[in-house]
Amino acid sequence: MKIFKFGGASTKDAESVKNTASVIVQSGEKDLVIVVSAMGKITNLLEKVVEEYLNENSTKDNEYVSEFKEYHLKILNGLFKNTNHSAYKNVAELFEKMASFLKVNKSKNHAFVYDQVVSFGEMVSSTIVSEYLSEIGIKNSFLDVRKCIKTDANYRDANVDWEATQKKITKKVSANGITITQGFLGSETTNNFTTTLGREGSDYTAAIFAYCLNAESVTIWKDVSGVLNADPRYFSQTILLNHISYREAIELAFYGASVIHPKTLQPLQRKEIPLFVKSFLNPTAPGTCVGKGITLDPTTSCFILKKKLVLISLSSLDFSFMVEDNIGDVFKWLHKYKMKVELIQNSAISFSVCANDKFNNLEPLLAKLREKFSVKWNENVTLYTIRHFNPAEVKALAENKNVLLKQETQETVQLVIKE
């Protein structure tokens, strides 16, 4: 048994879906779990559906719902000549389920509504992929992942109930043949409401199935040649990493390397299941292998950046030391307001934290911090991380930039920059 995961770029239009089918055929694999993400940028579109839906001042119909339907109908029209094909019926049923939720839901809990609505991206995409594979003669079983991956009720970033999930996957997933399922999704154990595993959680889904099924390997199919030492959107010169150890990959993921989800690697490492990152545009190329062995091949610097963060700098009002009691309060409030900490730095009388305001809780957090500290902050900062750096690279990166904070260890340099 092997696990394949296809992201949004691999199914963004009808031709991409056809190419995904071609990749599956070329692989020659007969026993697969195929994890499918929402198509293209559909998750972003569904986030707009949620925002519009919860906007009490909105007086117009939710145009984003119409856009969601039209996008997928265009893909269906490009894949199936007969409009009476079962794919149209099954997708229409999902459209109706989403419309029904938006009509009858009474909850104003953004995270809850988000998970119920955004999940339709994966449900529709996996339905279309499954139907198309059947259409071209690739027999497969469709699996609603919410019947397998059980979680707590921490909507938008749910924690997996591993014991329950192991039992469900063992019972519902055949070791033979091809199973099509969804990434990113689960359902909470108590009431079965849909949950999500955090953005980019489809990679994590693939790892969950691999762990529970003792899979031979996981392959993540992307529109890049593998794991690069830098994001080509921001760095002009990049190098393909042929092999990365689990430990190094976890470090890169922790610092924000976008190719691999931070939670993906832990379950794979526990059972020493190799992870391959390959290109769906060139499926026969070797790509990158994450597994046991040498730390990094080739040995080179790795550049990572995270945008749209906030840097908060605190000092005590009476110039007393920033010690355990003070810092403990800060972390308690960061946790309460769901601020993901990316970097911390402290001195005798000051404490700085660079964080991701994922849930838009900056204002109430600042109000709380002002009760006890002198507070300064900078929004929309960028955090640059260089693993295995050399001084010349750090100097070049910082040149002509407003560096607000710098932190350096033996292997890693981090710079917080106000662009």
N, C-alpha and C positions, 0 to 999 in steps of 0.2 A: 504494500500500500504506500502510495506517495500522495503528497498534498501539493496542489497547484493553487496559487492565488493570482487572480487577474484584477488589476485596479481599474479606476475609471477611464484612464487614457486608452486602455486596451479594448474598451467597448463603447467608445464615445459616439459612434455612428454605425450604420449598417455594414460598411466595409470593414470597420474595426472588429465587429462581431464575427464576420466571415474569417478574418485573419486569426482571431482567437481560436476558432474551430480548426483552422489549418495548423496552428501551433500544437493543439492537442493531438491531431492526427500524426503530425511529424514526430512527436515525442515517442510514439509507438506504445505508450503506456495504456494498459487495459484496466488497472485497478487504481482508481484515483478518487480523491475528494477534491472537488474544484470549488474554491471559495471566490465569490463574485462580489465586487464593490458596486456602488451606484455608478451609473454611466456618466462619463465626462465630468462636468461641474454641477451635477444635479444636487449634491448635498448642499452646496452653496445656495442654489435656487430654493430648496426646501427650507433652508434657514430664513429666507425672505418670506416664504409662506407663513412661517411661524410668527415672525415679527409683525407682519401685516395683520394676521389673525388676532394677535394679542394687543394690537394698537386700538385702544378704546376710542380714539379720535377719528379713526378711519371710517369713511362713509361710502367707499366704493367697493365693488366686488374684488375679490382677491385675484388679481390678474396673473399672479405667479402660479396659481393652480392651473389656469388655462395653459400657461407656458409649459408647465410640467407635462401635461397631457399631450400637447402638440409635439413636443420633443420626442416622446416615446412613440407616438403614432407614426412619425416620420421614419423612425428606425424600423418599426414593424412593416411599413410599406416598402422599405428597401430590402426586406428579408423574405417576405411572404407574398406571393402573387395573388393568392386567394384570400380575399378579405373575410371569408367565412372560416378561416383557419382558427383552430382552438386558441392560438396565441392571442388573438384579438379579444376573445371572450374572457380569457383568464386575466389579461391586463385590465380590461374594462371592469372586472370584478374588484380588482385592487383599487382602481380609481374610485369606485363607488364606496369602498370601505373607508378610504381617506375622506371622502366627502361626508360620509355618515359620521365619522369621528368629529370633524370640524363642526358639524351641525348639532350634535347632542352633547358634546363635551361641556362641562361646567367649570373645570379646573382652570385657574389662572396661574398655576405653577409653571413657570417658563420651562424648567428642565424636564418636567413630566410631559408637557405638550410637545416639546422639542423631540423627545425620543419617540413618541407615538407617530408624529408626522414624518420626521426625517427617515424613519425606518422604511417608508414606502419606496425610497430610492433603491435600496438593495432588493426589496421584494419584487419590484417590477423588473429590474435588470436581470436578476437570476431567473425569473420566469421566461424572459425573452431568450436568454442564452440556452436554457434547457429546451425550450420549444424548437429553437433553430437547430440544435444538435440532433434532436429527434428527427427533424425534417430532412437532414442530410444523411441519416442512417447511423448516427452515433447514439446507441441506446444509453439512456441514463435515468437515474432516479432523482426526483426533486425532493429536497428536504428543507423544511422550515426550521432554520437554526434555532429559533426561539423554543423549540421543543427539546433541544439538547443542551444549550448553554444556559445554565441557571445562575442567577446573580442576586445580589442584594438590591435594595431600592435606591441606590445612589445614582439617580438619573444623570445621564450625560457622561458619567465616568464610573460605571458599575464595577463592582468587584465580583470575581467569579467564585461561585460555590463549587470547588473542585470535586468534592465527593459526589454531589448530585450530578454534576456535569459528566463525570466519568461513567456513572451508571447509565445515564441517558444515551451517551454516544455509543457505548458498548452495545446497548440494546437496539438502537435504531439505525446504526451505520453498518452496512455490509462490507466485509473485507474484500469482496469481489465486485467488479464492475465499476461504473462511474456514478458518483453522487454529486449533484449540483446543489450548493447551498449558499448562504449569504455571509458576508463578513460584517463586522462592526456591531452585530445585534446579539441580544440575549433576551431573557425574560426573568422577571424577579420571582423568587421562589414562592412567595405568599399568595399573590393575586394574579400572577402570570402577565402583568402589564409588560409591554416592551421596554427594554433598557438598551442603552448603547455603551460601548466599551471605551469611549474617547475617540477623538478624531484620529484617523489613520488606524483605527482598531481592526481593520480587516486582516492586517498582517498578524496581529495577535490571535485572531480567530483561527488562522491557519496553524499557528503554533499550538493552540489548545487542542485542535483535532489531532495534530501530529503526536502530541504527548499522550493523549487518551487512547490512540490507536497504535502506539509504538511504531509510527511510520518510519519508512526508510529514509525519507528526506522531505524537505519543504522547498518548493521553488516559487519565488515571487517574480512574476513577469511584469516588466516595466518598459518605459519608452527610452531607457538609457541602457548602456552596455553592461552595467553592473554597478557596484558601489564605487563611486569616484572619490578622490581625496578632497573634493570641493564641489559645491553646487554650481553647475555651469551657467545658471541664470545670473550669478553674481561674480563669478571668477572666470576669466577668459582662458586660462590654461589649467586643464585638469588631467589627472592620471588615473587610469583604471587600477583598482586594487584587486589583485588576483586571489589573494587569500587573506583572511582576517581571523584571528583567534576569537573565541567567544568573549574572552575578557576584554579585548580591545574593542570589539564591536559593541559590547555593553557600555564601555566608556564613551564611544562615539555617539551612541544612542542617547545616553544620559545628557551629553552636552547639546544634543539637538540635531544630529545628523538625520536628515529627512527621509533617507532611503529606508531606514529600519525603525519600526516603532519601538519605543523604549521597553515596553513590556513583552515584546515578542521573544527575546532571546533567552530569558530565564528558564522557561519550561523546556526549550530545546537543549540547553546546556545540561540540564539535569539528566537527560537520557542520551546525551551526545548525539543528537539528531542533526545532521548537517543542513544548513540553510544555503540555498543558491539564489542569487539575484541575477536574472538574465533578461535579455531584451526580446520582447515579442516581435520586434522588427528584424531581428537576426537570431532566430531561436537555436541555430546550431553552434553559435559562438559560446565559449566556455563561461563567460560572465565572471561572477565573484562567488567564492565559496567561503562561508563562515563556519568554522568548526575547530576541531583540535589541531594543534600544530603551531607553527611559527606565528609570532605576533602580527606581523604585517609584511606582505609581499606585493610590490616592492616597498622597501623602507623609505618613507617620504613624509613630509609634513601634511597634516590634514586640517582643512579650514572649515569651520562651521559658523553660521550666523543665525541669530534669532532677532526678528524685527518686532517693533511695536510693544516693547516692554516698558516698565516704569522703574526708575531708580529712586528709592526712598532713603533719605539720610536722616538719622535721628541723633539727637544728643540730649542728655539729661538737663532738665530745667535748672537744677542747682549745681551743675557741673560735677556731680558725683560720678563715680565710676560706672561704666556699663558692664555690670556683672550678671551672674546667673539669674537673679530675680528679675532684673529688667529685661534681659534677653528672653527669658522664659515667657514673660507677658507678650512680647512682640510676636514670638512664634505661635502663641495661643491665638492671637488675633489674626495672624496671617492664615492660620488653619480655619478659623471661624468664617473668614470672608473668602475662603477658597482661592487664595492667591498662591500660584505655583512659584516656588522660590527657585531662581536660576543661579544665583550667586550671592554670597554674603561676605562682608568684611567688617571687622570691628577693631577699634583702638581703645584706649583707656576711657575716653569720654564720648565716643561716637560709634554708631553702628549703621552700616549701609546694607541694603538688600535690593537686588535686582529681581523683579518678579513679573509674572505674566498675569495680567488682570483679565483672565478668561471669562469671568462671570460678571464683569463690569461692576465690581464692588469697591473700586478705589476710593470714592468719596466717603462712604461710611467707615472704611478702614482709616482714612486720614483723620476723620473726626474723632475716632477712638484713640488714635495715637497722640493727638494733640492734648488729650487730657493729662498725659504724663510726660510728653517729650516735646522738645523743640523739633519741628518737622520741616524738611525741605524735600522737594521731589522734582523729578524731570520725567515727563511723559514722552512716548514715542522715541525711546532710545533703542540702539542696536547693540546686542552682545556678540562680539566676535570671540571665537575660541580657536586656538591653534594647538593641535596635538603634535608632539615631536617637532617642536619649533626650532628655528635658528634665529639669532638676534637680528640678522639682516631682514628677515621676513617680517618680524614684529615692527621694526623701524619703518619699513615700506608701507605696512598696513596703517600705521598711525600717522603717517605723514599728511600734513594739512587737514587733520581731523581734530575735532574737539573731544579729547579723551577725558571722560569724567572720572573713570576709575580703572585701575590696572591691578591685576592679580597674577602672580607667577609662582608655579611650582616647578619641580625638576622636569616634568614631561609636558606641562601645559601652561599656556599664557591666555588670559582672558582680558578683553578690553571692552569697557562700556563706553559707547561713542554716541554723542548727540549729532545726528546727521544734519 
